[in-house]
Structure formats: C-alpha cells, structure tokens
Amino acid sequence: MRQARIPYAGVLYSSEVSVTTATVSPQPAIAGAAERHAVAGQPLAAVTGAEIQAPLISGGHVRYANLDYGASAPALSVVSAYLNEILPYYASVHRGAGYASQISTSVYENARTIVRDFVGGRPDDSVIFTRNTTDSLNLLAGCLPQTGGRPDGDVLYLDIEHHANLLPWQGVPHRSIVAADTITGTLDAVRAELEQGGVSLLAVTGASNVTGEILPIRALAALVHRYGARIVVDAAQLAPHRRINIAADGVDYLAFSGHKLYAPFGAGVLVGRPDWLDRGVPHLAGGGAVKEARLDGVSWATGPARHEGGSPNVLGAATLARATQVIAQLDQGRWHAHESAIRSFLVEGLQTIDGVTVHQIFKDSNPETDTIGVVNFSVEGYDAGLVAAYLSAEHGVGLRDGRFCAHPLLKRLGLPSGSLRASFGVGSRLEDAERLLAGIRALRSNGLGWDYVVDAGRWVPANDFRTYPHWAPNTPGTAGAAPCTDD
C-alpha cells in the first residue's frame, strides 16, 4: 500500500484525444428550479435504506446520497414488506404436498405470469428465472438453433454493449459492429451487416449502462425480422426506467435483473419465444430439469423447467415480480418527469464546472426523451476512482467509477482508465444531485481535503478509522474485486 497526498492524481486521457461528448458551456443559467423541485424534490416511491447515515472521514454523518442505482437499486419499501410477509411460508417448490410448499409453488409460478404481463409478453412466451441478466444471456447463447451440428447463423452485436451482452456471444459464431456516432448511422450499419446475410440473432442493449442513451428497439426489431433474424434485448438498464412491450415492439427475447429493478436477492429473468429455448442445451443439468433420468442418459423437460435445474431462487423471483407490479402502477408522466428533472439539473450543473466533461455516444440522442437516469462524466486531472473515493469519504455521495463492464466502449470514448457514473431512480431526490455538484465544485476549487492511497488497486482514504455497523465485517470494499486491468 502506498501513501501520498495527491491533489492531481493523473490524467484520464490526453487532451488531444477526440471523444464524443456533450458540450461543456461556460456557466449557463439553470432554469426551472422551482419546477424541478416540485417534481423531483422528493422520492417518487419509498425505498428501503433511503435515510441511512454515512460517516464522513472528517467526522460526523450525513444522509447517504445514493447515486449508484445503475449498479444495484435499493429495494422498494413495498417489496421489502412483501418479502417479510411471504418469508414465513418459504419452502422448496414443486412436488411438495406440505402447506408451505404449496404456497411457495403458487407464488413462484404466478411470478411468471406477473413478469410476462409486465413486459407485454405473448401468451406462449417462456419466462425463465435465472441468477441475473448475465445468466439469462448465457442461457440464450446455449439455445441458438443449429442444423447438422452447425449454427444456423451468426450473432450480431454492437461495440457499446455491457460485457453481459458481449462475452456470451464470443463462444459462438459472431460479428461485431462499431456503432456510429449517431443512432441513425448505427441503424444503417446494422442494416448493412444484415444485408450480408447469415445472421440469426441481433443482441442489443435497451439503454447503455455507461451513458443511459436508449436504443430504438422497435426499429431494430423490424429491421432484423426483415432479414429473417431475431433480436434479444438486454434490458437490465431499460426496464427500471421505461415500460416495455415486447409483443408490440417485436422483441423476441428480453433479459433483465431484479437487483436493478428494486428487488433484492439477485434474481434475473429471460422472457421470449419458446421454440429455441425448448430445443436448447439445458442451462443447468440437475433435478427438476428432466422428464426421466437414467444411469446412461436423460430425457429433458421442455418449458422453463428445462433451464431451471436445482432449487430455484423462490424469494428472488417473488420479489422481482412484486417490484414489476409496483413499477407498472407508476404514473408514467410523473415517473419520467421526476427522472428527467434530476438528470437535466445534474447535467446542466456539471456543464458549469470548469474541467468537467459529460460523455455520450450519439450526437442525435434527445436527452429529454432518449436517455434514462444515468450521467457519465470525468474530471480533468483526476483519476475517476480517486474522485469517487473523495465524494464518498468527504461528502457521503455514492456513485460508480471505472469501465462499467463495457471496456470496448470506454476505450472508444477515449476513457481507457474509466470515468464516473451517477445513476438514479424512483427513490432519488434532487438533493442527491445537489450534493454531487457541491462535491465536484469543492474539488475543483479547493482540491482534496484528505490523503488517499491505493489499496488493492482502488483509491481509499488514508488512516481511515471509520467503522462499519457491528454486524458487518470491517473488510475493505475492495476485497474480492476483479482487477479489471491487464497490468
């Protein structure tokens, strides 16, 4: 572990690097303050942990400003209450004659119907519960159609994808496309590749986990169907911010996670057409996935059971389904106005700070309608990890730093060492963005207020004597993390 007081801890990228970013304008007036406070001064929905107190490195506590919803969103209070209600009845599902098992089975299987309705699924769409979005997309990768042992076509994906929608396809025949700097140009690039033939599936994100920009899913679905292919949408970021209707939009497969949709326990789901799924390689070979098992062979089940071997995450599926019900009941106008008010306030505020750059992928995306509650930015002269550590320790603000499991995109944006991402949702309030802006302004004006060191590849405060709650091991938050570097 090395220690140093470093007011400027290295440069994220050379000033000569060309990047696609939002324009930083000098001190524009931020209009509509009263209107913004009216729609976003308070959370849109109650979440568990909204008032937890974060200890500051200099002493004292402040309300934790959670701007890390894009990694994992806090559980909705309604969902937490529902969990406590069903927890006494928790038991192993399927083939259990006992009262608790019958109730748990009913809750688990009904969760499929709830989730299918939430995404506008077709009546025969399979709803398969998984561990997370990554698991769902890996499952689908094992179900791509083959003829004579050879894949029927390539999987096509963009260079802006999260690794969950990038790495599973590298084990099968695939092609990648460099997204253009406009959405229109990107659609043209996809069309040009489809015209070459031989594509069976387009795998695309619904909304970028790095910048929050939304892709035109309905247009992409119509395009791939014109060339006889199918589409899978990684909706891990989109589902918590926009309603989706896969039947109306022509989406063949959709994957998302409970932990980003205000539900605990890390369940995920894959919803989509059953034909590929019923013929695919069972995702988990084990109990519950078979019709008949023999010493030298097996007859696999069809339907969701084929891919849900072993004891399922009953509580994860149940809370995921309950969260979708709450989200479905939100007034969409208020929901989008709440999110847009926080995002526009934060972006405009960052653009007034000298040395701060807000990043985006597409020049033609509309920030009011085509972007979810995610803002990506960097601070000139400071490593992103150091800024994140500073904001947490000195201001009680939590946000994400690094490359966001989207290495090709960060490299393309001229941010090979990473950037910062603030993300928010229904439990956020305008004060969270105000706290972040105040911290960045203080950093640019006064520098760091504490010494920071690198420990296990991460910036942390030096001589940090703050303690965790008595029930939590006082282990650094860097413990067990992947190095995320080739060095």
N, C-alpha and C positions, 0 to 999 in steps of 0.2 A: 504494500500500500504506500503510495507516495502522497506527500502533502505539500501544498503550495497555495498562496493567495494569488489568484489569477483573475484580475479584473477583465481581461480579454483572453478567453481560453481557446484561441484558434479560430480559424475562419471555416465556415461551412463549405464555401465554394468560391472560386475566383470571380472577381467582378467582371472578367471578360467572358464568362460562360453565358451563353444565350439560353434563357429559360422562358417558358410560357407562364407568365404570372399576371396577377391583377396589377393595374397601375397604382403606384403609390403617389397620392396627390398631397400637396402641402397644406395642412391644417384646414380641411373643408369643414364647414359648419354641419353639425349633426342635427338634422331637423326632426321634428315629430317626437320630442322627448316625452311629452305628456301622453301622446297616443301610444307610444311604446310601453310606458309604464302601465297604462290602462289594460293592455292585452297581455303583457309579459312580466308585470311586477311581481306576480305570484305564480307558483307552480300551477300547471293545468290539471294535474292529478297528483294525489298524495303518493309518495314513495317511502319505503322503509329506509331509515337512516338519514333522512333529509336534514336532521338537526344535529348530527354527530359533531363533536368538538375536536378540532385538530390542534395539537400542541405546536407552538411556534418555537423555532430554535433559540430565539432571544428571550423566551419566557411567555407565559400566558397562553390562552387558547382563543381560537376563532371558529365560527361555523365553517365546516369543510365545504368549499366550493367545488363541487364535483363537475368537472368538465371533461370527463372521460367516459361518457355514455357509449361511445362507439366501440370501446373495448368490452365492457360489460355494463349493462344498465342496472340500476338498483331495482329491487322487486317492488312492484306496485303494492301499496298497503292492502288493497282488496285481495291481491293474490296471497300475501303473507297470511291474512286472516283465513282465507280458504284453505291454505296449507294446514294451519292449526286445526281446522275443522275436520279435515279428512285424515289427518295423521293417525288418530287412534284406530282407524279402520284399515290401516296399511297392512297388506298381506300379499303373498305370492299370487299372481293372476293365472287364470286358465286352469281348468281341470281341478279346481278346489271346490269341495262341497260345503266348506265352512262358511259361516255368515260373513266374516270379514273378507274372505277370498272372493265371495260372490260380489260384494260391494266394490272391492278394488278392481275386479274384472270389468264390472259395469262402468266404472269411472274411466278406466284405461281405454276401453273400446269406444266409449262415447266421445272420448277426446279426439278420435279420428274424424268423426262427423263434424265436430266443432271446428277443427282446423281446416277441414275441406271447405266448409261454408265460409270461413274467414277469407280464404284466398280465392273464392269463386270457382272452386274445382268442379269438374264434370262428374256426373253421378258414378261413373265407373273408375275414376282416378284412384290409384292406390295411395294410401297415406302410411308411410313407414317411419316409425320413430327411431332416431339414431342418437349418437352422442352429441353431435353438433353439425354445423354446415359442412365442415371439412369431411366428416364421416359420411354425410349424405352424398357428397360429390364423388368421394371414393367408391361408394356403393354403386352409383350410376356408372362409373368407369368400368366396373365389372359386368355390366349388363348391356354393353354395346353389341349390336347384332353382328353375327358372323355367318358366313356361308362357307362350308367346307373347311372350317377351322381358320379362315382368314377374315379379318374385319371387313365389313361392307363399305366402310368409308373412313375418312379422317375426321378428327375433332378439330374444329377451328376455334381459336381464342385470340383475344387482344393482349397487347403488352401492358395494359393498365390493370390487369387482374390481381386480386389478392392471391397469395400462394395456394389457398384452398381451391381456387378455380384455375390454377395453373399447373401445379405439380401432379395431380391425379391423371391428367391427360398426357403427361410425358411418358407414361408407360404403355401408351397405345399409339397407333399412327396418328400424327397430329401436324397441324400447321399453325404458325403464329402470324398475326398481323400487327404492324405498328399503327396504332391509332393516329389519325390525322390531328391537326391542332384545331379542327372544327368537328362538330358532330356530323354535319353534312358530308364532310370529307371522309369521315370514318365509315359512314354508311356506304359511300362509294367504294371504299377499299374492301369492305365486306362483300359487296356485290361483285366486284371484280374477281375476288377469290372464289366465290361460289360459281361464277361463270366457267371457271376452270374444270368444274365437276369433281366428283369423288369425295364430297363432304357429306357425312352422315349427321353431324351434330355441331351446332354453334353453342359454345359455352361463354356466357357474358354476365358481367355484374349488372345488377339493377341500379346501383348507385356506388360510386367509388368510395372505398373506405379511406382513401387518402384525402380527397378534396370534397367529397359529398356530391359531386355532379351526377345527375341522373341520366341514364341512357334511354333512348326511345325504344322501349321494349316491344311495343305493338308493331312499330315499323320494322324492327329487326325480325320479329316472328313472321310477319307477312313475307319478308324478303327470303328467309331461309325456306319457308314452305313452298315458295315459287320454284325452288330448285330441288325439291324433294328431300330436304333435310329437316331436322328437328332442332329445337332450341331448349337449353336449360339455363335458368336464371339463378345466379347467386344473389339471393335477396336478404342476406344477413344484415345489410345496412338499410336496404329499402323498406323492408317490412315494418320496422319500428317507426317509420316516418310517413309512409304513404299506403293507402289502401291498394290492394292488388286484386285483379280479377283474371285468373289465368285462362278461363274459358273465353271471355270477351277479348282478351289480348292475344289469344292464340299461343300461349306458352305451353310447351309440352311437359316440362319438368321445372319444379321450383324447390329450392332448398333454403332454409333459414334456421335460426337458433333461438332457443328460449332465453339464453342469458343476455342477448341483446334486445329482447322484446319484453323486458321487465318481469321475467320469471326466473326463479332460482333452479339449481340442480343440473344445469348443463345439458338439457335435452335438446335434440335437433329434430328436423323432420325433412323428409323428401316426399313431395306430392307430385304425381304425374301418371302418365299413361301406363297401363299395366302390362302391355304386351312385352316390351323389352324387359321389364322387371321380373316377369314370371318365367322368362327363359334364361335370365342371367345367372351367373355364378352366385350361390348363396353367400351373402356378405359375412355372416358368422355361422360356421358349421357347429351345430350343437343342438341341445334339447329345445323342442318347440318348433324347429325349422323343418321337420320331416313328417312324411306320411308313414314311412316304415324304415327302420334301420336294421341292417343285417351285419353279420360279422365281416362280410366282404363287400358290402355295398349299401346303397341307400336310395330311397325314393323321396325326393324333396317335395315339400309343400309348395303351393303357389300362394299368391296374395302376400300381404305384409309379413306373415309368419315366416316365409322363406328367408327373409333377411334379418329377422329379429331373434336369432338363436340366443339361448340363455335367458336368465331372469331380466325382464326389461326394467327400465327406469320409470316405474309407475308414477311416482310423485313428480318427476320431471315432466312427463307427458301431461299429467293432470294440471300442473301449474302453468305450463305453456298454453294449454287450451283455455284455461281461465283468463290468462293475460290477453289472448286474442279476443275474447268476449268483451273485455274492458275497452280495448283499443277500438273495436268495432262500434262501440257505443259513443265514442267521442264525436262531438260536432266537428265536422271536417273543416269548416270555415274558421272556427276558433282555434283548432289544432294547428292549422297551417299559419294563421296569423301570429300565434304565440311563438312558434319556431322562427318564422321569418323576422319578427321584431328583434329577437335576441341575436340572430345571425347578422342582420344588417347593422345593428348597433355595434357589434363586435368588429365586423369588417371595416366599417367606416372609422371606428376608433383606432384600429391598428394602422390604417392608412394615414392617420395624422401623426404617427410616431416616426421620427427620422430613423432610418436604418432597419425598418421592419418591412418585410415583403410578404404579401399574401399570394399563395400559389393556386393555380388552377390548370386544368388540362386543355379545355376547349375555349376558344375565343368567342364562340357563338352561343354558349350556355347562358340562360337567363337566371341570374342569382335569386330572383324573387320566386320563380316557379320551377326551375330545373335543378335545384340544389337542396339537399337535406341539411340537418343541423350539424354540419361539420365545417370547420375552418382550419385550413392548413397554412402555416406561416413560418418564417425564420427571422432571427435577429442577427443583424450583421455583427461579426466579430465574436460571436458566442456559439459554442457548441450547443446543439439542441438539448442534449442530456443535462448540461450544466444549467441551462435556463429552466428546465423542468424541475431540477432539484432545488434551485433557488426559489421558484414560485411555491413549491410545496413547503419548504422549510421556513421561508420568511413571510409568506402570505397565505398559507393554508389553501392553496389552489392546486387541484389535481388535474393534470392533463397528460397526454401521451406524447412521447418523443421517440425518435428512431426512424426506421424504414417501413414500419407498419405492415410487415409481411407482404411487401409489394416492391421488392428490390428493383426489378426492371423499370418500373415507373419512376421511382426516386432517382435512379441513375439518369433517366431520360430528362427529368426536370432539373438536372444539374445539382442534385442534392445527394450525392453518394454517401455522405455521412449521416443523412437524415434531416428531419425537420420537426416541427411541433404541430400537434393536432388538438384543437379544442372541439369537443363534441357535446351535445346537449339534447334534451328531450322533454317529455311531459312533466318531469319533476324539477326542471330547471327554472330559474328566475333571472331577471335582468341583472340583479345584484351580482350573480356569478360572473357575468361578462365584465361588469364594472370592476370587480376585484382583480380579474386578469389584466385588464387595461391599466389599472393603477400599478400593478406589479411591474409590467413592462415599462411603463413610463419612469418608475423609480429606478429600474435597472439602467435605462438609457441616460438618466440624469445623474445618478449617484454611484452606479456600479454595484457590485455585490456587497452585501452587508455582513458576510460571514466567510470564513475559509471553507473551501470544498476540496475534496480529494477523490481520486479514482479508486474504487474498491470493486474487485471482480468485474472490471470493465464498465462500471457505472459510477456517475458522479453522486457523491453523498456529502452531507455536511461533516466537516472535521470536528472531532471532540463533541459528538452528539450524545448527550446524556438523557434525551427524551426516552420514555419507556412506553411499551405497549400496554393494553389492558391486561389484567392479571391472568386471564385465561389464554392469552396469545403468546407463544414463544417469542422472545426478543431476538428474532433472527432477521438479519438484513433483508430487505425486499428484493435484493439482487440474487439471493440464494436460488440455485437451481435453474437460472435462466440460461437459454442457449446463447452462445457468444455472438451470433448474428454477424460474424465477420470472418474473412479468410485469413486474417493475420494470425 
